[in-house]
Amino acid sequence: MNIPVLTYHAMNVISNNYAENDHHALASDLETIAALGFRFISLSRAVDWHQGLATDDEVRRSVAITFDDGAWFDFYDLDHPTCGMQRGMINILRDFNACHDSGQQVHATSFVIASPRARSSLDESCMIGRGWWGDEWWAEAAASGLLDIGCHSWDHVHPELDSVSQQDQVKGDFSEVKSFEDCEVQFARAAEYIAGVLGGRRPGLFAYPYGLASDYAVREYLPAYRERHGFRAAFGTEARAMSRRDDVWLLPRFVCGRDWRSPQGLTNLLAFA
């Protein structure tokens, strides 16, 4: 018994075909998943099952959907400078739900970067500087019943930032976040900021940037300081379905574009998940 968790990056817009556009891939994949007889459950419900709070029968043949990085492409329809109008990920969920009965309604979790300064800088260096990485949509998304807000760290230790919250300024490798001080910022401070935007509601789930985690974070900080960070589970990107045997602080996910690149690829993945 296991649950595949699928991950998409809404900023992956290179062209308007499946393999190079996660918006196109998501819209196609939702139909494929439903046609294969799988149900959609929230990532929080999948964690409930992992922690023994839901039975196998309640989640059998289920899939959970997640988005990483939390730019505006998760929420708004945006006119991409080279690929034209892109349907926001939450609106792709709405489109799917409008065409399917209540037994196949889809829900997703968006893992967002907390730091406003980091997002503003990355908007300039990694997008096109139009202010498409704000947090003004988080509360509306969380209230929609379609898209939960999870945490993707304070600053992603992103290599495009001038400085990051890592004691040795190692960038692009979240496994180097391995001290109490660094973890306090990347986990606890990030959760506190997101909660402030969400009116006090703390995010319960965390996704490691790049899918990488230090032994200190997984084995020490997260299990020992739950009252400080408030998370109930954390996800990496090891390419396999989640089982109850997995460490709650390092749960696996499949990544679109890396682990499958076509509808048939997803079908094959789900057949063996």
Stockholm file with secondary structure:
# STOCKHOLM 1.0

chainA/1-273         MNIPVLTYHAMNVISNNYAENDHHALASDLETIAALGFRFISLSRAVDWHQGLATDDEVRRSVAITFDDGAWFDFYDLDHPTCGMQRGMINILRDFNACHDSGQQVHATSFVIASPRARSSLDESCMIGRGWWGDEWWAEAAASGLLDIGCHSWDHVHPELDSVSQQDQVKGDFSEVKSFEDCEVQFARAAEYIAGVLGGRRPGLFAYPYGLASDYAVREYLPAYRERHGFRAAFGTEARAMSRRDDVWLLPRFVCGRDWRSPQGLTNLLAFA
#=GR chainA/1-273 SS CCBCEEEECTTCBSSSSGGGBHHHHHHHHHHHHHHTTCEECCHHHHHHHHTTSSCHHHHTTEEEEEEEECCGGGTSCEEETTTEEECCHHHHHHHHHHTSCGGGCCCEEEEECCCHHHHHHHHHHHSCSSSTTCSTTHHHHHHTTSEEEEECCSSTTCTTSSCCSSTTCCCSCGGGCCSHHHHIIIIIIHHHHHHHHTTTCCCCEEECGGGCCCHIIIIIIHHHCHHHHCCSEEECCCSSCBCTTSCTTSBCCEEBTTTBCSHHHHHHHHHHC
#=GC SS_cons         CCBCEEEECTTCBSSSSGGGBHHHHHHHHHHHHHHTTCEECCHHHHHHHHTTSSCHHHHTTEEEEEEEECCGGGTSCEEETTTEEECCHHHHHHHHHHTSCGGGCCCEEEEECCCHHHHHHHHHHHSCSSSTTCSTTHHHHHHTTSEEEEECCSSTTCTTSSCCSSTTCCCSCGGGCCSHHHHIIIIIIHHHHHHHHTTTCCCCEEECGGGCCCHIIIIIIHHHCHHHHCCSEEECCCSSCBCTTSCTTSBCCEEBTTTBCSHHHHHHHHHHC
//
